[in-house]
């Protein structure tokens, strides 16, 4: 590994600074390097994780003689064309952290990196239409800053947006560093015309048009591509999803196009057919995933796809009166059982609250989501 790094010009000379490296799974997000005080010899730049190859979503933790402290992510290629993401750790203290001091620093870093893996900063958790209207003449910095401050005050240092059609998440990404937040966004979600998705993005009719949307998002600075493959929960019929899911062959082609452009794929998907089509297509993350059966869960467990269940979009509705609690409880119970199964199966799962959705407030939503995981899994 040391030799590959040097041969590819990623480093001038690692020397004995490289002590060991080990792999771990990554969420598959496109990454950008912005650190100014990284290890000597490491290049600044930008890149993305791709699926395929021998080590999809591989990542490395580099432990050097000065201890370790997370500073950022680095993209590299080694001679066999396998593309990898390298997470760099270092210490500004000039000497290794040992024993309890190291444990304390590691705990501190984990707190600092607490994140929200699914949000919509264009929404306010109260009234979607009113929230969108506030940005109709361009992103409103005052509102965006209020939401970012809500994350900052709760110690949330990472936010992954689901996109919007008005450039609000793009503006949030520009402002987020002022609040110490690593903000990722697809800029806008991409949906097929006549299907669900216009609420958060832009449409396409043909695969040629889809490709153009991918390039448009990429040019606008997207960190990944978000696609919409199904509708949403139908609260009038338990187990039902609104609209018609995209055909599996379409989803496969969409994911292929995005990956060929070097972009990871976030997929809004519900229901068994939609989930199985998305996982088979190789989406990098599956958002929502309501009403999955055993086969769907088994496919997820065998894949590299990360599931973001957004539990509180329904749980937070209890007692609100918008929907009868007896309608909500079976949906909640189904989701809870699937979380338990996912834990037993080893499915890669990430906490994202869909912050901005009704009764899911920015900053508070992810705390509610993590608490839900804790309540469901208990001592597990």
Secondary structure as UniProt FT lines:
FT   HELIX           2..7
FT   TURN            8..9
FT   HELIX           15..17
FT   STRAND          20..25
FT   STRAND          31..32
FT   TURN            40..41
FT   STRAND          46..47
FT   TURN            56..57
FT   STRAND          58..64
FT   TURN            65..66
FT   STRAND          70..77
FT   TURN            79..80
FT   STRAND          83..89
FT   TURN            92..93
FT   HELIX           99..112
FT   STRAND          115..119
FT   TURN            121..122
FT   HELIX           128..133
FT   TURN            134..137
FT   HELIX           141..153
FT   TURN            154..155
FT   STRAND          158..161
FT   HELIX           168..176
FT   HELIX           177..179
FT   STRAND          182..184
FT   STRAND          189..192
FT   TURN            193..194
FT   TURN            198..200
FT   STRAND          201..204
FT   HELIX           207..219
FT   TURN            220..221
FT   STRAND          225..228
FT   TURN            235..236
FT   TURN            238..239
FT   HELIX           248..260
FT   TURN            261..262
FT   STRAND          265..269
FT   HELIX           272..281
FT   STRAND          285..288
FT   HELIX           294..302
FT   STRAND          306..308
FT   HELIX           312..315
FT   TURN            316..320
FT   HELIX           325..345
FT   TURN            358..359
FT   TURN            362..363
FT   HELIX           364..377
FT   TURN            378..379
//
